[in-house]
Amino acid sequence: MFCPKCGATNPSLTSKCSSCGSPLPIPLQTTANTSGMGNLSQAPLEIKGWNWGAFFLSWIWGVGNSVWIALLCLIPFVNWVMVFVLGAKGSEWAWAAKKWDSVEHFKRIQRNWALAGLIVFLVGLAFWIVYFVFAFWAVTTTEAML
């Protein structure tokens, strides 16, 4: 492996250059599991894309997946933008933040988050519909009594 700073040749398993001491890039194979390595991790193409669990459950999903930037959803007005950012980048951030057994394991857990988010959304929507139907009913029956 060549050092990007000084160009010296180094053994492939070293993390620092033997000549100048600068950190060497981690060689990645296509089958390497780099999850949980923070900025050094590389998200596989299979996991990139929209994350419905992060979109629907925002900060709850973030705490569960150790993606602490999701706590920005608790700030008023920032949350309107942050849910879309989490939906778009959430899978990559979750891959980098937490160690996963495999891509399949990651996808299964994220699918569970998406299902939970969908259920919470649908239950909330049902409550809103019941609320507005009841409010409409209450207003119309009150006006009829007058």
N, CA and C of each residue as an Amber inpcrd file, in Angstrom:
protein
   438
   0.8520000  -1.1680000   0.0000000   0.0000000   0.0000000   0.0000000
   0.9010000   1.2350000   0.0000000   0.5310000   2.2010000  -0.8020000
   1.3120000   3.4230000  -0.9040000   0.7430000   4.4930000   0.0200000
   1.6200000   5.2350000   0.6550000   1.2150000   6.3450000   1.5110000
   0.7880000   7.5060000   0.6240000  -0.4070000   8.0690000   0.8630000
  -0.8520000   9.1910000   0.0340000  -0.0650000  10.4750000   0.3010000
   0.6180000  10.5390000   1.4490000   1.3440000  11.7630000   1.8070000
   2.7690000  11.7670000   1.2470000   3.5070000  10.6670000   1.4980000
   4.9140000  10.6560000   1.0900000   5.2090000   9.6730000  -0.0450000
   4.2740000   8.7720000  -0.3570000   4.4620000   7.8300000  -1.4530000
   5.2340000   6.5750000  -1.0930000   5.5770000   6.3970000   0.1790000
   6.3380000   5.2200000   0.6010000   5.4730000   3.9700000   0.5290000
   6.1060000   2.8160000   0.2910000   5.4100000   1.5380000   0.2520000
   5.3320000   0.9770000   1.6660000   4.1570000   0.4930000   2.0500000
   3.9190000  -0.0430000   3.3910000   3.2510000  -1.4040000   3.2840000
   3.4130000  -2.2500000   4.3220000   2.6650000  -3.5240000   4.3500000
   1.1610000  -3.2350000   4.3440000   0.3870000  -4.1440000   3.8130000
  -1.0460000  -3.8980000   3.6240000  -1.8430000  -3.8390000   4.9210000
  -1.3700000  -4.4120000   6.0120000  -2.1510000  -4.4400000   7.2450000
  -1.7900000  -3.3350000   8.2250000  -0.9290000  -2.4080000   7.8440000
  -0.5570000  -1.3330000   8.7580000  -1.5330000  -0.1760000   8.6360000
  -1.6990000   0.5570000   9.7350000  -2.6210000   1.6850000   9.7310000
  -1.8980000   3.0200000   9.6040000  -0.5570000   3.0190000   9.8520000
   0.2220000   4.2440000   9.7310000   1.4140000   3.9910000   8.8200000
   1.8300000   5.0300000   8.1390000   2.9640000   4.9320000   7.2330000
   4.2410000   4.7040000   8.0360000   5.0530000   3.7510000   7.5990000
   6.3040000   3.4590000   8.2980000   7.3470000   4.5440000   8.0600000
   7.1490000   5.3640000   7.0480000   8.1160000   6.4090000   6.7200000
   7.7690000   7.7450000   7.3970000   6.5490000   8.2280000   7.1840000
   6.1960000   9.5540000   7.7130000   5.2300000   9.5060000   8.8940000
   4.6110000   8.3640000   9.1630000   3.7060000   8.2240000  10.3090000
   2.2830000   8.6940000  10.0780000   1.9590000   9.1390000   8.8840000
   0.5880000   9.5980000   8.6300000  -0.3430000   8.3900000   8.5010000
  -1.6320000   8.5790000   8.8590000  -2.5750000   7.4540000   8.7690000
  -2.7890000   7.0290000   7.3160000  -2.8820000   5.7140000   7.1390000
  -3.1080000   5.1550000   5.8050000  -4.5850000   4.8520000   5.6220000
  -5.0980000   4.9680000   4.4030000  -6.5030000   4.6020000   4.1640000
  -6.7020000   3.1110000   4.3990000  -7.8810000   2.7780000   4.8920000
  -8.1890000   1.3760000   5.1560000  -8.5600000   0.7180000   3.8320000
  -7.8370000  -0.3330000   3.4420000  -8.2130000  -1.0080000   2.1990000
  -9.5150000  -1.7740000   2.4060000 -10.4580000  -1.5670000   1.5200000
 -11.7590000  -2.2170000   1.6520000 -11.9660000  -3.1990000   0.5160000
 -12.4780000  -4.3650000   0.8710000 -12.8720000  -5.3260000  -0.1360000
 -14.3600000  -5.1260000  -0.3790000 -14.8670000  -5.6520000  -1.4510000
 -16.2820000  -5.4670000  -1.7500000 -17.1670000  -6.2010000  -0.7430000
 -16.6450000  -7.2110000  -0.0610000 -17.4430000  -7.9650000   0.8850000
 -17.1800000  -7.5510000   2.3270000 -16.3420000  -6.5540000   2.5470000
 -16.0110000  -6.1400000   3.9100000 -17.2050000  -5.4660000   4.5680000
 -17.4200000  -5.7830000   5.8210000 -18.4660000  -5.1520000   6.6090000
 -17.8260000  -3.9840000   7.3450000 -18.0880000  -2.7870000   6.8800000
 -17.4900000  -1.5980000   7.4900000 -18.4570000  -0.8710000   8.4010000
 -19.5550000  -1.4880000   8.7490000 -20.5400000  -0.8150000   9.5920000
 -19.9510000  -0.5180000  10.9560000 -20.4160000   0.5810000  11.5550000
 -19.9770000   0.9640000  12.8820000 -18.6080000   1.6140000  12.9320000
 -18.0220000   1.9330000  11.7850000 -16.6890000   2.5170000  11.7550000
 -16.7240000   4.0340000  11.5960000 -17.8850000   4.6370000  11.7680000
 -18.0020000   6.0890000  11.6770000 -17.6560000   6.5950000  10.2930000
 -16.7940000   7.6070000  10.2290000 -16.4360000   8.2210000   8.9390000
 -15.6590000   7.2740000   8.0380000 -15.0680000   6.2270000   8.6010000
 -14.3010000   5.2810000   7.7940000 -15.1740000   4.2350000   7.1080000
 -16.4230000   4.1380000   7.5270000 -17.2890000   3.1090000   6.9380000
 -17.7670000   3.5550000   5.5590000 -17.9930000   2.5720000   4.7120000
 -18.5420000   2.8210000   3.3900000 -19.8350000   2.0240000   3.2680000
 -20.9150000   2.7500000   3.0500000 -22.2190000   2.1040000   2.9510000
 -22.3290000   1.3380000   1.6450000 -22.7490000   0.0740000   1.7090000
 -22.9560000  -0.6950000   0.4740000 -24.0850000  -0.0860000  -0.3590000
 -24.0290000  -0.3000000  -1.6390000 -25.0510000   0.2460000  -2.5340000
 -26.4430000  -0.2810000  -2.1980000 -26.5190000  -1.5070000  -1.6690000
 -27.8260000  -2.1090000  -1.3660000 -28.5930000  -1.3370000  -0.2980000
 -27.9030000  -0.6220000   0.5800000 -28.6100000   0.0590000   1.6630000
 -28.8620000   1.5280000   1.3690000 -28.2530000   2.0520000   0.3280000
 -28.4590000   3.4660000   0.0160000 -29.8670000   3.6540000  -0.5360000
 -30.4680000   4.7600000  -0.1860000 -31.8220000   5.0490000  -0.6420000
 -32.6610000   5.5940000   0.4950000 -33.9280000   5.7670000   0.2200000
 -34.8500000   6.3600000   1.1840000 -35.0760000   5.4290000   2.3640000
 -35.1080000   6.0020000   3.5840000 -35.3370000   5.2410000   4.8010000
 -36.6430000   5.7170000   5.4270000 -37.7090000   4.9190000   5.2500000
 -39.0260000   5.3030000   5.7550000 -39.0890000   5.3140000   7.2740000
 -38.3680000   4.4260000   7.9210000 -38.3530000   4.4210000   9.3850000
 -37.7820000   5.7150000   9.9390000 -36.6870000   6.1910000   9.3330000
 -36.0800000   7.4510000   9.7660000 -37.0100000   8.6240000   9.4790000
 -37.7060000   8.5700000   8.3580000 -38.6290000   9.6460000   7.9950000
 -39.8130000   9.7120000   8.9580000 -40.4570000   8.5750000   9.2110000
 -41.6610000   8.5570000  10.0490000 -41.3630000   8.7330000  11.5370000
 -40.2970000   8.1390000  12.0260000 -40.0410000   8.1300000  13.4720000
 -38.9160000   9.0680000  13.9040000 -38.2630000   9.7050000  12.9850000
 -37.2140000  10.7100000  13.1640000 -36.3280000  10.4900000  14.3840000
 -36.5190000  11.2630000  15.4430000 -35.5850000  11.2060000  16.5680000
 -35.6550000   9.8730000  17.3090000 -36.7990000   9.2140000  17.3270000
 -36.9020000   7.9060000  17.9880000 -36.0490000   6.8980000  17.2230000
 -36.1480000   6.9220000  15.8990000 -35.3080000   6.0780000  15.0540000
 -33.8370000   6.4090000  15.2820000 -33.5220000   7.6920000  15.3930000
 -32.1390000   8.1170000  15.5890000 -31.5390000   7.5810000  16.8690000
 -32.2820000   7.6300000  17.9530000 -31.7870000   7.0910000  19.2280000
 -31.6020000   5.5790000  19.1170000 -32.5430000   4.8990000  18.4950000
 -32.4500000   3.4480000  18.3400000 -31.3190000   2.9880000  17.4450000
 -30.8830000   3.8570000  16.5310000 -29.8130000   3.4970000  15.5950000
 -28.5150000   4.2520000  15.8610000 -28.4400000   4.9370000  16.9870000
 -27.2510000   5.7110000  17.3940000 -26.8890000   6.8020000  16.3950000
 -27.8750000   7.3670000  15.7500000 -27.6730000   8.4920000  14.8360000
 -28.1330000   9.7420000  15.5880000 -27.2080000  10.3330000  16.3240000
 -27.5620000  11.3870000  17.2670000 -27.9470000  12.6940000  16.5900000
 -27.5640000  12.8850000  15.3490000 -27.9600000  14.0990000  14.6330000
 -29.4790000  14.1520000  14.4640000 -30.1360000  13.0090000  14.5870000
 -31.5940000  12.9610000  14.4680000 -32.2750000  13.7320000  15.5940000
 -31.5610000  13.9980000  16.6760000 -32.1460000  14.7710000  17.7780000
 -32.4210000  16.2180000  17.3720000 -31.8810000  16.6440000  16.2450000
 -32.2180000  17.9760000  15.7230000 -33.7070000  18.0730000  15.3860000
 -34.3560000  16.9400000  15.2520000 -35.8020000  16.9380000  14.9920000
 -36.5920000  17.4840000  16.1710000 -35.9710000  17.6110000  17.3150000
 -36.6520000  18.1460000  18.4920000 -36.6420000  19.6720000  18.5080000
 -35.9200000  20.2870000  17.5820000 -35.8510000  21.7420000  17.5070000
 -36.9440000  22.2260000  16.5590000 -37.7930000  23.1410000  17.0450000
 -38.8630000  23.6430000  16.1830000 -38.3150000  24.2470000  14.8900000
 -39.0340000  24.0610000  13.8290000 -38.7430000  24.5240000  12.4690000
 -37.6120000  23.7350000  11.8110000 -36.6120000  23.3310000  12.5580000
 -35.5470000  22.4930000  12.0030000 -36.1180000  21.1160000  11.6830000
 -37.0820000  20.6780000  12.5020000 -37.6420000  19.3410000  12.3340000
 -38.3300000  19.1590000  10.9810000 -38.8760000  20.2220000  10.3930000
 -39.5500000  20.0920000   9.1090000 -38.5840000  19.7050000   8.0050000
 -37.3650000  20.1680000   8.1090000 -36.3460000  19.8380000   7.1150000
 -35.6490000  18.5400000   7.4790000 -35.3980000  18.3590000   8.7680000
 -34.5840000  17.2310000   9.2260000 -35.2160000  15.8790000   8.9320000
 -36.5370000  15.7720000   8.9520000 -37.1630000  14.4810000   8.6500000
 -36.8610000  14.0520000   7.2200000 -36.7910000  15.0150000   6.3050000
 -36.4650000  14.6860000   4.9180000 -34.9810000  14.3370000   4.7660000
 -34.1340000  15.0280000   5.5210000 -32.7050000  14.7030000   5.5010000
 -32.4920000  13.2970000   6.0680000 -33.1860000  12.9670000   7.1500000
 -33.0820000  11.6150000   7.7250000 -33.5900000  10.5660000   6.7480000
 -34.6700000  10.8600000   6.0770000 -35.1820000   9.9170000   5.0950000
 -34.1770000   9.6510000   3.9910000 -33.4920000  10.7030000   3.5450000
 -32.5430000  10.5660000   2.4410000 -31.2030000   9.9680000   2.8710000
 -30.6810000  10.3750000   4.0140000 -29.3400000   9.9570000   4.4340000
 -29.3400000   8.9850000   5.6060000 -30.5020000   8.6730000   6.1480000
 -30.5890000   7.8730000   7.3610000 -29.9260000   6.5140000   7.2890000
 -30.1050000   5.8140000   6.1890000 -29.5210000   4.4720000   6.0710000
 -27.9970000   4.5280000   6.1290000 -27.4200000   5.4830000   5.4400000
 -25.9630000   5.6060000   5.4410000 -25.4520000   5.9830000   6.8280000
 -26.1460000   6.8800000   7.5020000 -25.7290000   7.2890000   8.8380000
 -25.8690000   6.1430000   9.8320000 -26.9460000   5.3680000   9.7250000
 -27.1400000   4.2350000  10.6280000 -26.0750000   3.1680000  10.3910000
 -25.7030000   2.9460000   9.1330000 -24.6580000   1.9730000   8.8050000
 -23.3330000   2.3930000   9.4350000 -23.0350000   3.6840000   9.3810000
 -21.7700000   4.1910000   9.9150000 -21.7590000   4.2370000  11.4370000
 -22.9160000   4.4390000  12.0530000 -22.9810000   4.6570000  13.4960000
 -23.0120000   3.3790000  14.3260000 -23.4770000   2.2890000  13.7620000
 -23.7160000   1.0850000  14.5400000 -23.1580000  -0.1280000  13.8150000
 -22.6520000  -1.0950000  14.5610000 -22.1200000  -2.3250000  13.9660000
 -23.2820000  -3.2630000  13.6530000 -23.3480000  -3.7120000  12.3970000
 -24.4000000  -4.6160000  11.9380000 -23.7620000  -5.9410000  11.5380000
 -24.4780000  -7.0320000  11.7300000 -23.9570000  -8.3550000  11.3820000
 -23.7170000  -8.5010000   9.8880000 -24.6220000  -7.9650000   9.0870000
 -24.5350000  -8.0790000   7.6330000 -25.4840000  -7.0630000   7.0080000
 -25.4240000  -6.9540000   5.7100000 -26.3330000  -6.0710000   4.9860000
 -27.7690000  -6.5610000   5.1620000 -27.9520000  -7.8690000   5.1310000
 -29.3000000  -8.4320000   5.3060000 -29.8540000  -8.1070000   6.6860000
 -29.0080000  -8.2060000   7.7080000 -29.4160000  -7.8640000   9.0760000
 -29.8250000  -6.3980000   9.1400000 -29.0190000  -5.5270000   8.5460000
 -29.3260000  -4.0960000   8.5170000 -30.6610000  -3.8420000   7.8280000
 -30.8540000  -4.4380000   6.6720000 -32.0810000  -4.2300000   5.9150000
 -33.3030000  -4.7480000   6.6660000 -33.1580000  -5.8760000   7.3590000
 -34.2720000  -6.4320000   8.1260000 -34.6570000  -5.4800000   9.2640000
 -33.6740000  -4.9720000   9.9880000 -33.9610000  -4.0570000  11.1050000
 -34.5790000  -2.7600000  10.5860000 -34.0550000  -2.2230000   9.4940000
 -34.6080000  -0.9890000   8.9380000 -36.0170000  -1.2050000   8.3930000
 -36.2860000  -2.3930000   7.8680000 -37.6460000  -2.7210000   7.4150000
 -38.5930000  -2.7330000   8.6130000 -38.1390000  -3.2560000   9.7510000
 -38.9610000  -3.2490000  10.9640000 -39.2450000  -1.8170000  11.4190000
 -38.2150000  -0.9470000  11.3410000 -38.4160000   0.4640000  11.6910000
 -39.4390000   1.1000000  10.7450000 -39.3450000   0.7890000   9.4750000
 -40.2850000   1.3500000   8.4980000 -41.7100000   0.8830000   8.7850000
 -41.8600000  -0.3840000   9.1170000 -43.1800000  -0.9180000   9.4460000
 -43.7350000  -0.2440000  10.7030000 -42.8980000  -0.0950000  11.7210000
 -43.3330000   0.5860000  12.9490000 -43.7210000   2.0270000  12.6510000
 -42.9360000   2.7000000  11.8170000 -43.2480000   4.0770000  11.4440000
 -44.5580000   4.1810000  10.6940000 -44.7960000   3.2460000   9.7900000
 -46.0470000   3.2380000   9.0390000 -47.2400000   3.0160000   9.9600000
 -47.0930000   2.1070000  10.9090000 -48.1770000   1.8420000  11.8610000
 -48.4670000   3.0780000  12.6980000 -47.4200000   3.7280000  13.2050000
 -47.6070000   4.9530000  14.0000000 -48.2810000   6.0280000  13.1590000
 -47.8520000   6.1730000  11.9150000 -48.4570000   7.1700000  11.0200000
 -49.9370000   6.8720000  10.7920000 -50.2710000   5.6170000  10.4930000
 -51.6650000   5.2640000  10.2120000 -52.5520000   5.4060000  11.4430000
 -52.0290000   5.0350000  12.6000000 -52.8020000   5.2060000  13.8380000
 -53.0300000   6.6930000  14.1070000 -51.9910000   7.5020000  13.9190000
 -52.1470000   8.9490000  14.0910000 -53.1500000   9.5400000  13.1180000
 -53.0960000   9.0920000  11.8840000 -54.0460000   9.5470000  10.8770000
 -55.4710000   9.1490000  11.2560000 -55.6450000   7.9340000  11.7510000
 -56.9760000   7.4830000  12.1760000 -57.4940000   8.3440000  13.3300000
 -56.6190000   8.6790000  14.2790000 -57.0380000   9.5370000  15.3880000
 -57.4550000  10.9180000  14.8930000 -56.7130000  11.4840000  13.9320000
 -57.0720000  12.7880000  13.3790000 -58.4260000  12.7200000  12.6750000
 -58.6640000  11.6640000  11.9330000 -59.9420000  11.5280000  11.2330000
 -61.0830000  11.4280000  12.2410000 -60.9120000  10.6070000  13.2670000
 -61.9430000  10.4710000  14.3050000 -62.1610000  11.8050000  15.0110000
 -61.0790000  12.5140000  15.2830000 -61.1820000  13.8120000  15.9530000
 -62.0070000  14.7950000  15.1150000 -61.6990000  14.9220000  13.8250000
 -62.4170000  15.8610000  12.9770000 -63.8670000  15.4380000  12.7440000
 -64.1150000  14.1560000  12.6240000 -65.4990000  13.6860000  12.4880000
 -66.2770000  14.0130000  13.7600000 -65.6800000  13.7760000  14.9140000
 -66.3480000  14.0800000  16.1790000 -66.5540000  15.5920000  16.3230000
 -65.5400000  16.3800000  15.9660000 -65.6740000  17.8400000  16.0680000
 -66.7760000  18.3390000  15.1390000 -66.8390000  17.8220000  13.9290000
 -67.8850000  18.2030000  12.9860000 -69.2580000  17.8080000  13.5290000
 -69.3460000  16.6140000  14.0670000 -70.6010000  16.1390000  14.6430000
 -71.0190000  17.0180000  15.8200000 -70.0580000  17.3730000  16.6710000
 -70.3750000  18.1930000  17.8450000 -70.8580000  19.5770000  17.4280000
 -70.2430000  20.1620000  16.4230000 -70.6480000  21.4980000  15.9640000
 -72.0220000  21.4440000  15.3310000 -72.2970000  20.4430000  14.5050000
 -73.5930000  20.3700000  13.8260000 -74.7100000  20.0540000  14.8020000
 -74.4840000  19.2040000  15.7840000 -75.5490000  18.9130000  16.7480000
 -75.7690000  20.0760000  17.6950000 -74.7360000  20.8480000  18.0100000
 -74.8820000  22.0160000  18.8630000 -75.6730000  23.1030000  18.1330000
 -75.3750000  23.2980000  16.8610000 -76.1120000  24.2980000  16.0720000
 -77.5720000  23.8820000  15.8890000 -77.8270000  22.6060000  15.7860000
 -79.2080000  22.1310000  15.6230000 -80.0140000  22.3580000  16.8930000
 -79.3830000  22.3240000  18.0350000 -80.0800000  22.5150000  19.3030000
 -80.4220000  23.9850000  19.5290000 -79.6940000  24.8860000  18.9110000
 -79.9540000  26.3150000  19.1170000 -81.1230000  26.7310000  18.3380000
